[in-house]
Amino acid sequence: MKGVREYIDRHGNHFTRQLVEDIVSLKWSVDDIVSSAQRQVYYNVTGSTEGDMAYITQWLYDTDGWPKTDSKRGCIDRMLWFIGNYEVGSHFFCSWLFRTARENKGFDFTPYI
């Protein structure tokens, strides 16, 4: 994976907004997700980015959530739980990175550095 070390040096184990928009077909826009989340009180203890928030929200929608969530409100509520949980940390980015490497997709991170 070209540029992965530089990407992680710069952004840590987090999705940037541009990266998530390029790798995931989002049901709701990043702005819509962030705006909806801002209407609630939450603590971002994992240092999650807007990209992380969008990726997690879409993951919850695509996988029928945890527990099942099929509405924007339900997905955002669950996403806020994840970003407020120290134990989750960078799980989503690392999981995506591992899957991408395992599938030999040869992803190029240089446009996101």
ABEGO torsion letter per residue (X at the ends): XBGAAAAAAAAEBBBBAAAAAAABBBABBAAAAAAAAAABBBBBAAGBBAAAAAAAAAAAAAAGEOBBBABAAAAAAAAAAAAABAAAEAAAAAAAAAAAAAAGAGBBAAAAX
